[in-house]
Amino acid sequence: MFNIGMGEMIVVAVVALFVFGPGKLPEVARAFGKGLREFRKAMRDVADDIHAGDIQEVKESIQKDINDVKHIGGSHGDKAR
């Protein structure tokens, strides 16, 4: 996801340990994890809404085409009789 290696992760962990301290670090990590989880859920919800909107547009387009075909078929059927 972030394309960082093991060395960079160790440096980030050491810096976080110095900044937050050993007592506060688990709480900060937990809050970060919760925030990341909520962000991913929100992104998934947005993607689902966009996808549902696309499906609705296609459905409406197909329904319009079906109605057009029924209308054309009905008018030709009257002329043939």
C-alpha positions in Angstrom: 0.0 0.0 0.0 2.7 2.5 1.0 5.6 0.7 -0.7 7.9 0.9 2.3 10.4 -1.7 3.3 11.3 -3.3 6.7 14.1 -0.7 7.3 11.7 2.2 6.9 9.1 0.6 9.1 11.7 0.2 11.9 12.7 3.8 11.6 9.0 4.9 11.8 8.5 2.7 14.8 11.6 4.1 16.7 10.6 7.7 15.9 7.0 6.9 17.1 8.4 5.4 20.3 10.5 8.5 21.0 7.6 10.9 20.2 4.8 9.2 22.0 6.6 7.1 24.6 6.1 3.5 25.5 3.0 4.1 27.6 1.1 6.1 25.0 2.2 4.2 21.9 -0.4 1.3 22.1 -3.2 3.8 22.5 -1.9 5.8 19.5 -1.6 2.7 17.4 -5.1 1.5 18.3 -6.5 4.9 17.4 -4.6 4.9 14.1 -5.9 1.4 13.3 -9.5 2.4 14.1 -9.2 5.5 11.9 -7.7 3.5 9.0 -10.6 1.0 9.3 -13.2 3.7 9.3 -11.5 5.3 6.2 -11.5 2.1 4.3 -15.2 1.5 5.2 -16.1 4.9 4.0 -14.2 4.4 0.7 -15.9 1.1 0.2 -19.3 2.7 0.8 -18.6 5.5 -1.7 -17.5 2.9 -4.3 -20.7 0.9 -3.7 -22.8 4.0 -4.1 -21.1 4.9 -7.3 -21.5 1.3 -8.6 -25.2 1.3 -7.6 -25.7 4.6 -9.4 -24.1 3.1 -12.6 -26.4 0.1 -12.4 -29.5 2.3 -12.0 -28.5 4.4 -15.1 -28.0 1.2 -17.2 -31.3 -0.2 -16.0 -33.2 3.0 -16.9 -31.5 3.1 -20.3 -32.5 -0.5 -21.0 -36.1 0.1 -19.9 -36.3 3.2 -22.2 -35.0 1.0 -25.1 -37.6 -1.7 -24.3 -40.4 0.9 -24.3 -39.2 2.3 -27.6 -39.1 -1.1 -29.2 -42.6 -1.8 -27.9 -43.8 1.5 -29.2 -42.3 0.9 -32.6 -43.5 -2.7 -32.7 -47.0 -1.7 -31.8 -47.2 1.0 -34.5 -45.9 -1.4 -37.2 -48.3 -4.1 -36.1 -51.3 -1.7 -36.6 -50.2 -0.8 -40.1 -49.7 -4.5 -41.1 -53.3 -5.4 -40.3 
